Amino acid sequence: MPSHPIPEKYVDLFDKRSFANLATLMPDGSPQVTPVWCDFDGTHVIINTARGRQKDRNMTRDGRVSMSLLDPDNPYRYLEVRGRVEEVIEEGAADHIDKMAKKYLGKDKYPYAQPGEVRVLFKIRPEHTSSMG
């Protein structure tokens, strides 16, 4: 299936404090939605989570996802992204969550880390986008 990049007009949503509503698939095929922090590396949408969370289990088992991002400055402007997890990595995930804490919370260090928590990055290749605004 061909890959569709994020439209340039909407890349700024990844620089703002835009939360994504991430939909993953439960084992029975039903959707599960979680608000998440997100990032974009120019190719992949990046979701950082901890091992063992529902979205981690769901995306590890079935990499098909969908998400929507609302512009925090104009909620009538949004981007929907459908795609697949292309890469799952632990290396660099702890540093990345600190980067996200700076963006979303204004803090240098992620304040909600739990003892023994293992962070993981899910790199999602967009396959389809739709947008408004």
Secondary structure, DSSP 8 states (H G I E B T S, - for coil): -------GGGGGGGTTT--EEEEEE-TTS-EEEEEE--EE-SS-EEEEEETTSHHHHHHHH--EEEEEEEETTEEEEEEEEEEEEEEEE-TTHHHHHHHHHHHHHS-SS-TT--TT--EEEEEEEEEEEEEE-
